[in-house]
Amino acid sequence: MRWLTWMGAVCVASGCMLPQDDIFLEELPERRNRPPRIVETQVQPPVRIIRDFGAAGQCELEFSVIVEDPDVDDRISVKWYLDYNPQNPIGPYRETDLARNGQSQRGERATLNINLRAANSPLRELGTHLVEALVTDSRLLAGRQPESITYEGDGGVIVNPGFVVTYSWFVTTVQGDCT
């Protein structure tokens, strides 16, 4: 009996391996997607409500956002919408892809320039307009909803969601010296 106790202690102390199943992972599971983020302290213009656009020589506006995404290999797209109407949806006014730089904060700003002196300026009509920057790390489906990717495996179905974050400004265009 003493001998068995001694053998057990030697086995535990030496780290004896117990047999295990020989099922191996064929590949690592896909990493779960995380949402991008707009750095709100660095958006331009810094105020969300812009009054009197077009008065006193204020004929140009530059809208811009800086984006961070912890998934540094994601494709990040910024879609600019002007006066979006969900009852009559149309695509973005302009779209910008931000280059990957290996860091969470993309190295460039996504910008939209509006000039009231330009022919067919989208904010030329007097009144209040909505300017939106939609940042997405996936394809957008109907209703500006992000596409999710579904994986099926031995453990069941895994849904890896896409994300959309948005920043918006209200711009009131008035009669002025820009037209």
N, CA and C of each residue as an Amber inpcrd file, in Angstrom:
protein
   537
   0.8120000  -1.1820000   0.0000000   0.0000000   0.0000000   0.0000000
   0.8650000   1.2590000   0.0000000   1.9350000   1.1730000   0.7720000
   2.8560000   2.2780000   0.8060000   3.4690000   2.5270000  -0.5650000
   3.7070000   1.4800000  -1.2340000   4.3040000   1.5670000  -2.5620000
   3.3680000   2.3080000  -3.5230000   2.0770000   2.0390000  -3.4930000
   1.1030000   2.7220000  -4.3610000   1.0180000   4.2070000  -4.0320000
   1.0570000   4.5430000  -2.7710000   1.0270000   5.9460000  -2.3740000
   2.2650000   6.6540000  -2.8890000   3.4170000   5.9950000  -2.7320000
   4.6610000   6.5730000  -3.2090000   4.6260000   6.7630000  -4.7270000
   4.1300000   5.7790000  -5.4900000   4.0390000   5.8690000  -6.9580000
   3.0800000   6.9910000  -7.3660000   1.9710000   7.1170000  -6.6380000
   1.0150000   8.1950000  -6.9250000   1.6490000   9.5580000  -6.7250000
   2.4070000   9.7200000  -5.6420000   3.0640000  10.9880000  -5.3590000
   4.1150000  11.2980000  -6.4220000   4.8850000  10.2780000  -6.8400000
   5.9000000  10.4680000  -7.8840000   5.2370000  10.8550000  -9.1910000
   4.1410000  10.1970000  -9.4950000   3.4280000  10.4760000 -10.7520000
   2.9070000  11.9130000 -10.7720000   2.2830000  12.3670000  -9.6770000
   1.7540000  13.7240000  -9.6060000   2.8950000  14.7350000  -9.6500000
   3.9660000  14.5020000  -8.9220000   5.0860000  15.4280000  -8.8650000
   5.8070000  15.5370000 -10.2010000   5.8360000  14.4650000 -10.9580000
   6.5530000  14.4970000 -12.2250000   5.6800000  14.9880000 -13.3730000
   4.4000000  15.2300000 -13.0850000   3.5140000  15.7650000 -14.1240000
   3.1100000  14.7260000 -15.1430000   2.8010000  13.5350000 -14.6950000
   2.3530000  12.4960000 -15.6210000   1.1780000  13.0000000 -16.4440000
   1.1870000  12.6590000 -17.6750000   0.1180000  13.0660000 -18.5740000
  -0.9570000  11.9970000 -18.5790000  -2.1830000  12.4340000 -18.4690000
  -3.3030000  11.5230000 -18.5910000  -3.7540000  11.5530000 -20.0400000
  -4.1760000  10.4550000 -20.5710000  -4.6070000  10.4540000 -21.9730000
  -5.8230000  11.3730000 -22.1680000  -5.8290000  12.0410000 -23.3070000
  -6.9330000  12.9350000 -23.6420000  -7.4580000  12.5560000 -25.0090000
  -8.6220000  13.1170000 -25.3380000  -9.1560000  12.9060000 -26.6810000
  -8.1720000  13.4680000 -27.7030000  -8.1340000  12.8650000 -28.8400000
  -7.2130000  13.3430000 -29.8700000  -7.9350000  14.1750000 -30.9350000
  -8.9130000  14.9670000 -30.5060000  -9.6080000  15.8720000 -31.4180000
  -8.9000000  17.2170000 -31.3410000  -8.4710000  17.7080000 -32.4970000
  -7.7510000  18.9710000 -32.5570000  -8.5880000  20.0020000 -33.2920000
  -8.3940000  21.2690000 -32.9460000  -9.0290000  22.3390000 -33.7110000
  -8.3650000  22.3950000 -35.0760000  -9.1740000  22.3820000 -36.1190000
  -8.6060000  22.4620000 -37.4640000  -8.1270000  23.8800000 -37.7640000
  -8.8600000  24.8730000 -37.2530000  -8.4530000  26.2550000 -37.4090000
  -9.0230000  27.0460000 -36.2530000  -8.4220000  28.1830000 -35.9930000
  -8.9030000  29.0150000 -34.9120000 -10.2290000  29.6510000 -35.3090000
 -11.1410000  29.8140000 -34.3660000 -12.4020000  30.4760000 -34.7000000
 -12.1750000  31.9370000 -35.0680000 -13.0610000  32.4600000 -35.8730000
 -13.0020000  33.8570000 -36.2930000 -13.1180000  34.7640000 -35.0650000
 -12.2970000  35.7890000 -35.0210000 -12.3450000  36.7360000 -33.9040000
 -13.6310000  37.5580000 -33.9990000 -14.2680000  37.7930000 -32.8950000
 -15.5190000  38.5430000 -32.8490000 -15.2570000  40.0050000 -33.2120000
 -16.0620000  40.5310000 -34.1170000 -15.9290000  41.9010000 -34.5810000
 -16.2890000  42.8820000 -33.4610000 -15.5560000  43.9770000 -33.4000000
 -15.8180000  45.0320000 -32.4280000 -16.1610000  46.3170000 -33.1820000
 -16.9750000  47.1960000 -32.5900000 -17.4430000  48.3720000 -33.3330000
 -16.3730000  49.4470000 -33.5000000 -16.4350000  50.1520000 -34.6270000
 -15.5860000  51.3330000 -34.7780000 -16.1500000  52.4580000 -33.9150000
 -15.3890000  53.5440000 -33.8020000 -15.8010000  54.6740000 -32.9740000
 -15.3670000  55.9640000 -33.6480000 -16.2390000  56.9610000 -33.5990000
 -15.8920000  58.3030000 -34.0710000 -15.2970000  59.0490000 -32.8790000
 -14.1540000  59.6670000 -33.0740000 -13.5080000  60.4390000 -32.0090000
 -14.2250000  61.7910000 -31.9480000 -15.2170000  61.8780000 -31.0640000
 -16.0990000  63.0410000 -31.0370000 -15.3960000  64.3370000 -30.6530000
 -14.3060000  64.2540000 -29.9200000 -13.5880000  65.4780000 -29.5390000
 -12.8410000  66.0910000 -30.7140000 -12.7950000  65.3770000 -31.8560000
 -12.0330000  65.8710000 -32.9990000 -12.8680000  66.0510000 -34.2510000
 -14.2000000  65.9920000 -34.1460000 -15.0320000  66.2150000 -35.3340000
 -14.9960000  67.6860000 -35.7060000 -15.2050000  67.9530000 -36.9810000
 -15.2810000  69.3230000 -37.4880000 -16.5360000  69.4430000 -38.3290000
 -17.2980000  70.4820000 -38.1760000 -17.2500000  71.4890000 -37.1360000
 -17.5960000  70.8910000 -35.7810000 -17.0800000  71.4880000 -34.7010000
 -17.2700000  70.9040000 -33.3810000 -18.6800000  71.0800000 -32.8180000
 -19.4730000  71.9800000 -33.3910000 -20.8540000  72.1690000 -32.9370000
 -21.7890000  71.4070000 -33.8620000 -22.8560000  70.8570000 -33.2950000
 -23.7970000  70.0550000 -34.0850000 -24.8600000  70.8920000 -34.7870000
 -25.1000000  72.0970000 -34.3280000 -26.1100000  72.9630000 -34.9370000
 -25.4080000  74.1760000 -35.5220000 -25.5270000  74.3320000 -36.8370000
 -24.8610000  75.4240000 -37.5460000 -25.9600000  76.3310000 -38.0990000
 -26.0210000  77.5320000 -37.5610000 -27.0360000  78.5000000 -37.9670000
 -26.4290000  79.4770000 -38.9720000 -27.2710000  80.0300000 -39.7840000
 -26.8950000  81.1240000 -40.6940000 -25.7950000  80.7490000 -41.6800000
 -25.8580000  79.5280000 -42.2200000 -24.9050000  79.1350000 -43.2650000
 -25.2780000  79.8950000 -44.5320000 -24.3660000  80.6580000 -45.0390000
 -24.6000000  81.4710000 -46.2270000 -24.6310000  82.9580000 -45.9150000
 -24.7410000  83.3270000 -44.6520000 -24.7390000  84.7400000 -44.2690000
 -23.3230000  85.1900000 -43.9390000 -23.0980000  86.4680000 -44.0530000
 -21.8240000  87.0880000 -43.6790000 -20.6130000  86.4080000 -44.3180000
 -20.7640000  85.9990000 -45.5520000 -19.6450000  85.4110000 -46.2790000
 -19.2730000  83.9930000 -45.8850000 -20.0680000  83.3710000 -45.0380000
 -19.7900000  81.9720000 -44.6580000 -20.3800000  81.0760000 -45.7500000
 -19.5890000  80.8080000 -46.7600000 -20.0690000  80.0810000 -47.9330000
 -19.5380000  78.6570000 -48.0190000 -18.5680000  78.3240000 -47.1700000
 -17.9740000  76.9930000 -47.2190000 -17.9980000  76.3460000 -45.8380000
 -18.2340000  75.0510000 -45.8340000 -18.1490000  74.2480000 -44.6140000
 -17.3700000  72.9800000 -44.9110000 -16.5350000  72.5930000 -43.9740000
 -15.8480000  71.3110000 -44.0870000 -16.2740000  70.4500000 -42.9010000
 -16.8520000  69.2940000 -43.2000000 -17.2260000  68.3210000 -42.1870000
 -16.1590000  67.2360000 -42.1980000 -15.7210000  66.8180000 -41.0090000
 -14.7190000  65.7540000 -40.9760000 -14.8210000  64.9640000 -39.6800000
 -14.4300000  63.6970000 -39.7790000 -14.4010000  62.8060000 -38.6150000
 -13.1030000  62.0140000 -38.6250000 -12.6520000  61.6650000 -37.4050000
 -11.5360000  60.7440000 -37.2240000 -12.1330000  59.4800000 -36.6390000
 -11.6720000  58.3250000 -37.1250000 -12.2670000  57.0480000 -36.7430000
 -11.2250000  56.1500000 -36.0910000 -11.6760000  55.4360000 -35.0470000
 -10.8690000  54.3930000 -34.4010000 -11.6070000  53.0730000 -34.5310000
 -10.8550000  51.9990000 -34.7040000 -11.4250000  50.6530000 -34.7110000
 -10.3800000  49.7130000 -34.1210000 -10.7230000  48.9990000 -33.0430000
  -9.7390000  48.0800000 -32.4500000  -9.3680000  46.9290000 -33.3870000
 -10.2260000  46.6460000 -34.3670000  -9.9120000  45.6260000 -35.3690000
  -9.1840000  46.3170000 -36.5190000  -7.8690000  46.3880000 -36.4140000
  -7.0670000  47.2120000 -37.3200000  -7.1110000  46.7520000 -38.7800000
  -7.5430000  45.5150000 -39.0250000  -7.6030000  45.0250000 -40.4040000
  -8.9700000  45.2130000 -41.0530000  -9.9430000  45.7380000 -40.3080000
 -11.2730000  45.9670000 -40.8850000 -11.2230000  47.0410000 -41.9570000
 -12.0710000  46.8660000 -42.9580000 -12.2820000  47.9140000 -43.9560000
 -13.2490000  48.9110000 -43.3330000 -12.8450000  50.1670000 -43.2410000
 -13.6870000  51.2080000 -42.6620000 -14.1260000  52.1410000 -43.7830000
 -15.4320000  52.3320000 -43.8610000 -16.0070000  53.1970000 -44.8760000
 -16.8250000  54.2860000 -44.1870000 -16.6800000  55.5220000 -44.6550000
 -17.4750000  56.6330000 -44.1600000 -18.3920000  57.0610000 -45.2940000
 -19.6750000  56.9810000 -45.0240000 -20.6850000  57.3540000 -46.0200000
 -21.3520000  58.6500000 -45.5600000 -21.3400000  59.6410000 -46.4320000
 -21.9140000  60.9490000 -46.1210000 -23.3140000  61.0300000 -46.7110000
 -24.2770000  61.2960000 -45.8530000 -25.6790000  61.4360000 -46.2750000
 -26.1290000  62.8650000 -46.0230000 -26.8730000  63.4080000 -46.9810000
 -27.4380000  64.7420000 -46.8560000 -28.9540000  64.6270000 -46.9620000
 -29.6420000  65.0880000 -45.9190000 -31.1070000  65.0730000 -45.8910000
 -31.6730000  63.6920000 -46.2080000 -31.1490000  62.6750000 -45.5640000
 -31.5970000  61.2960000 -45.7940000 -33.0670000  61.1460000 -45.4100000
 -33.8140000  60.5130000 -46.2730000 -35.2320000  60.2660000 -46.0410000
 -35.4680000  58.7520000 -46.0870000 -35.7870000  58.1120000 -44.9510000
 -35.9900000  56.6600000 -44.9560000 -37.1960000  56.2230000 -45.7960000
 -38.1370000  57.1460000 -46.0540000 -39.2920000  56.8140000 -46.9050000
 -38.9070000  56.7760000 -48.3840000 -37.8500000  57.4890000 -48.7130000
 -37.3440000  57.5230000 -50.0900000 -35.8200000  57.4050000 -50.0310000
 -35.3210000  56.2200000 -49.6270000 -33.8720000  56.0930000 -49.4130000
 -33.0840000  56.1170000 -50.7180000 -32.0420000  56.9010000 -50.6840000
 -31.0840000  56.8900000 -51.7890000 -29.7170000  56.6470000 -51.1730000
 -28.7600000  56.3410000 -51.9950000 -27.4200000  56.0490000 -51.5020000
 -26.7450000  57.2820000 -50.9280000 -25.5290000  57.1040000 -50.4590000
 -24.8080000  58.2310000 -49.8730000 -24.4570000  59.2810000 -50.9160000
 -24.3320000  60.5130000 -50.4550000 -23.8980000  61.6160000 -51.3160000
 -22.4440000  61.4070000 -51.7200000 -21.6390000  60.9670000 -50.7710000
 -20.2250000  60.6900000 -51.0180000 -19.7780000  59.5730000 -50.0920000
 -18.7710000  58.8220000 -50.5060000 -18.2550000  57.7110000 -49.7080000
 -16.7330000  57.7500000 -49.7210000 -16.1360000  57.4830000 -48.5440000
 -14.6840000  57.4820000 -48.4050000 -14.2670000  56.2220000 -47.6690000
 -13.2820000  55.5080000 -48.1960000 -12.6750000  54.3890000 -47.4680000
 -11.4230000  54.9070000 -46.7850000 -11.2780000  54.5760000 -45.5060000
 -10.0950000  54.9980000 -44.7560000  -9.0370000  53.9060000 -44.8260000
  -7.8320000  54.2970000 -45.1620000  -6.7390000  53.3380000 -45.3350000
  -6.3620000  52.6990000 -44.0000000  -6.0060000  51.4270000 -44.0680000
  -5.4990000  50.7140000 -42.8890000  -4.0710000  51.1730000 -42.6360000
  -3.7350000  51.3890000 -41.3680000  -2.3720000  51.8140000 -41.0440000
  -1.7700000  50.9760000 -39.9150000  -2.4390000  49.8750000 -39.5390000
  -1.9260000  49.0040000 -38.4900000  -2.1880000  49.5120000 -37.0860000
  -2.8750000  50.6290000 -36.9600000  -3.2060000  51.1860000 -35.6500000
  -4.7160000  51.3240000 -35.5330000  -5.2080000  51.4250000 -34.3030000
  -6.6550000  51.5240000 -34.1220000  -7.1990000  52.8410000 -34.6770000
  -6.4620000  53.9220000 -34.5420000  -6.9230000  55.1900000 -35.1130000
  -6.4030000  55.3070000 -36.5420000  -7.3300000  55.4490000 -37.4690000
  -6.9280000  55.5850000 -38.8700000  -6.1790000  56.8940000 -39.0470000
  -5.2110000  56.8930000 -39.9320000  -4.3040000  58.0190000 -40.0690000
  -4.8490000  59.2190000 -40.8090000  -6.0270000  59.1050000 -41.3830000
  -6.5710000  60.2190000 -42.1450000  -7.9860000  60.5480000 -41.6810000
  -8.3980000  61.7570000 -41.9730000  -9.7700000  62.1850000 -41.6920000
 -10.6390000  61.8780000 -42.9030000 -11.8990000  61.5570000 -42.6310000
 -12.8910000  61.4920000 -43.7010000 -13.5180000  62.8790000 -43.7670000
 -13.5110000  63.4900000 -44.9310000 -14.0030000  64.8620000 -45.0440000
 -15.0600000  65.0160000 -46.1240000 -15.9130000  65.9930000 -45.9180000
 -16.9200000  66.4000000 -46.8950000 -16.8920000  67.9130000 -46.9440000
 -16.6340000  68.4690000 -48.1280000 -16.5950000  69.9190000 -48.3170000
 -17.8630000  70.3700000 -49.0230000 -18.4990000  71.4000000 -48.4670000
 -19.7020000  71.9770000 -49.0590000 -19.4090000  73.4460000 -49.3470000
 -19.6600000  73.8560000 -50.5950000 -19.4460000  75.2360000 -51.0070000
 -20.7350000  75.7350000 -51.6380000 -21.3420000  76.7510000 -51.0180000
 -22.6100000  77.2800000 -51.5420000 -22.4440000  77.9900000 -52.8770000
 -21.2340000  78.3910000 -53.2220000 -20.9980000  79.0630000 -54.5060000
 -20.8810000  78.0720000 -55.6630000 -20.7250000  76.8010000 -55.3500000
 -20.6010000  75.7880000 -56.4010000 -21.9690000  75.5250000 -57.0340000
 -21.9470000  75.2760000 -58.3300000 -23.1870000  74.9300000 -59.0200000
 -23.7280000  73.6200000 -58.4280000 -25.0080000  73.5490000 -58.2390000
 -25.6850000  72.3660000 -57.6860000 -25.2050000  72.0090000 -56.2830000
 -24.8700000  72.9950000 -55.4720000 -24.4680000  72.7310000 -54.0900000
 -25.6230000  72.0430000 -53.3680000 -25.3710000  70.9240000 -52.6980000
 -26.4610000  70.1540000 -52.0940000 -27.1670000  70.8550000 -50.9290000
 -26.5570000  71.8710000 -50.3300000 -27.1930000  72.5970000 -49.2330000
 -27.6440000  73.9930000 -49.6570000 -27.7700000  74.2120000 -50.9500000
 -28.1240000  75.5140000 -51.5020000 -29.5500000  75.9360000 -51.1400000
 -30.4610000  74.9880000 -51.0450000 -31.8600000  75.2960000 -50.7370000
 -31.9630000  75.8710000 -49.3230000 -32.7090000  76.9820000 -49.1920000
 -32.8640000  77.6210000 -47.8930000 -33.6270000  76.6880000 -46.9520000
 -33.2110000  76.6900000 -45.6890000 -33.8750000  75.8450000 -44.6950000
 -32.8610000  74.9850000 -43.9550000 -33.3880000  74.0700000 -43.1480000
 -32.5360000  73.2160000 -42.3210000 -32.2370000  71.9100000 -43.0400000
 -30.9780000  71.5210000 -42.9840000 -30.5060000  70.2930000 -43.6260000
 -29.8450000  69.3930000 -42.5760000 -29.8790000  68.1020000 -42.8190000
 -29.2240000  67.1200000 -41.9620000 -28.0180000  66.5570000 -42.7090000
 -26.8420000  66.6850000 -42.1080000 -25.6060000  66.1280000 -42.6660000
 -25.1680000  65.0160000 -41.7290000 -24.9810000  63.8030000 -42.2730000
 -24.6190000  62.6440000 -41.4520000 -23.3690000  61.9710000 -41.9930000
 -22.5040000  61.5650000 -41.0590000 -21.3580000  60.7240000 -41.3850000
 -21.6430000  59.3490000 -40.7730000 -21.8540000  58.3470000 -41.6170000
 -22.0500000  56.9750000 -41.1490000 -20.7490000  56.2270000 -41.3270000
 -20.2350000  55.6790000 -40.2360000 -18.9950000  54.9110000 -40.2610000
 -19.3690000  53.4510000 -40.1050000 -18.8930000  52.6180000 -41.0200000
 -19.2420000  51.1990000 -40.9610000 -18.0250000  50.3250000 -41.2310000
 -18.0460000  49.1460000 -40.6230000 -16.9870000  48.1630000 -40.8730000
 -17.5290000  46.9670000 -41.6460000 -18.7030000  47.1390000 -42.2570000
 -19.2850000  46.0790000 -43.0800000 -20.1030000  46.7200000 -44.1970000
 -20.6720000  45.8810000 -45.0080000 -21.5300000  46.3520000 -46.0950000
 -22.8650000  46.7750000 -45.5010000 -23.4670000  47.8340000 -46.0510000
 -24.7770000  48.2650000 -45.5740000 -25.8730000  47.6260000 -46.4110000
 -26.8960000  47.1430000 -45.7220000 -28.0630000  46.5620000 -46.3690000
 -29.1580000  47.6190000 -46.4270000 -30.3540000  47.2190000 -46.8290000
 -31.4840000  48.1400000 -46.8980000 -31.7060000  48.7970000 -45.5390000
 -32.0750000  50.0580000 -45.5630000 -32.3050000  50.7860000 -44.3340000
 -31.0330000  51.1560000 -43.6000000 -29.8990000  51.1040000 -44.2940000
 -28.5840000  51.4390000 -43.7270000 -28.2130000  50.5250000 -42.5610000
 -28.6750000  49.2830000 -42.6080000 -28.3560000  48.2910000 -41.5800000
 -27.0750000  47.5590000 -41.9620000 -26.1780000  47.3120000 -40.9930000
 -24.9260000  46.6130000 -41.3090000 -25.1550000  45.1300000 -41.5360000
 -24.3780000  44.5740000 -42.4350000 -24.4500000  43.1390000 -42.7370000
 -23.6900000  42.3490000 -41.6740000 -24.2760000  41.2560000 -41.2320000
 -23.6020000  40.3460000 -40.3060000 -23.1010000  39.1410000 -41.0900000
 -22.0450000  38.5080000 -40.5700000 -21.5000000  37.3100000 -41.1990000
 -21.8280000  36.1320000 -40.2930000 -22.3780000  35.0650000 -40.8670000
 -22.7770000  33.8900000 -40.1020000 -21.8460000  32.7320000 -40.4110000
 -21.3550000  32.0900000 -39.3510000 -20.4880000  30.9190000 -39.4690000
 -21.2210000  29.7190000 -38.8780000 -21.1440000  28.5800000 -39.5550000
 -21.7230000  27.3580000 -39.0240000 -20.6030000  26.3650000 -38.7770000
 -20.6480000  25.7420000 -37.6200000 -19.6190000  24.7700000 -37.2670000
 -20.1780000  23.7400000 -36.3200000 -19.2710000  22.9470000 -35.7460000
 -19.6930000  21.9080000 -34.8220000 -20.3840000  22.4690000 -33.5970000
 -20.0280000  23.6690000 -33.1920000 -20.6040000  24.2660000 -31.9890000
 -21.8980000  25.0050000 -32.2470000 -22.4000000  24.9970000 -33.4660000
 -23.6310000  25.7100000 -33.7930000 -23.3610000  26.8730000 -34.7220000
 -24.2660000  27.8370000 -34.6970000 -24.1810000  28.9970000 -35.5720000
 -23.6320000  30.1790000 -34.7820000 -22.6520000  30.8590000 -35.3590000
 -22.0640000  32.0510000 -34.7480000 -22.3440000  33.2210000 -35.6750000
 -22.9020000  34.2800000 -35.1210000 -23.1730000  35.4830000 -35.8990000
 -22.1610000  36.5430000 -35.4860000 -21.3940000  37.0100000 -36.4650000
 -20.4170000  38.0560000 -36.2330000 -20.9960000  39.3440000 -36.8170000
 -21.4530000  40.2720000 -35.9620000 -22.1670000  41.4430000 -36.4720000
 -21.2580000  42.4740000 -37.1160000 -21.8300000  43.2140000 -38.0430000
 -21.2010000  44.4110000 -38.5630000 -21.7340000  45.5860000 -37.7550000
 -21.0580000  46.7080000 -37.8090000 -21.4680000  47.8470000 -37.0000000
 -21.5470000  49.1200000 -37.8260000 -22.4120000  50.0220000 -37.3780000
 -22.5280000  51.3690000 -37.9390000 -22.5800000  52.3370000 -36.7680000
 -21.7770000  53.3860000 -36.8430000 -21.8690000  54.4930000 -35.8940000
 -22.0490000  55.7660000 -36.7080000 -22.7130000  56.7410000 -36.1290000
 -23.0310000  57.9350000 -36.8990000 -22.7930000  59.2000000 -36.0940000
 -22.5340000  60.2640000 -36.8200000 -22.4160000  61.5960000 -36.2340000
 -23.1830000  62.5190000 -37.1660000 -23.9450000  63.4520000 -36.6070000
 -24.7660000  64.3050000 -37.4670000 -24.7020000  65.7690000 -37.0530000
 -24.9690000  66.6210000 -38.0360000 -25.0220000  68.0630000 -37.8550000
 -26.3220000  68.5670000 -38.4850000 -26.8960000  69.6180000 -37.8970000
 -28.0270000  70.3120000 -38.4950000 -27.5070000  71.6490000 -38.9980000
 -27.7430000  71.9010000 -40.2890000 -27.2350000  73.1070000 -40.9300000
 -28.4150000  73.9040000 -41.4720000 -28.5330000  75.1590000 -41.0640000
 -29.5970000  76.0250000 -41.5690000 -28.9890000  76.9890000 -42.5970000
 -29.3920000  76.8100000 -43.8440000 -28.9420000  77.6800000 -44.9380000
 -29.8760000  78.8730000 -45.0110000 -29.2880000  80.0650000 -45.0360000
 -30.0690000  81.2990000 -45.1080000 -29.6680000  82.0980000 -46.3440000
 -30.5130000  83.0690000 -46.6860000 -30.2160000  83.9680000 -47.7990000
 -28.9950000  84.8030000 -47.4130000 -28.0480000  84.9030000 -48.3210000
 -26.8410000  85.6730000 -48.0330000 -26.1410000  86.0580000 -49.2980000
 -24.8670000  86.3200000 -49.1860000 -24.0830000  86.7810000 -50.3250000
 -23.2870000  85.6490000 -50.9750000 -23.7250000  84.3850000 -50.7980000
 -23.0030000  83.2550000 -51.3860000 -23.5770000  82.8130000 -52.7280000
 -24.7470000  83.2810000 -53.0800000 -25.3780000  82.8080000 -54.3250000
 -25.1510000  83.7450000 -55.4740000
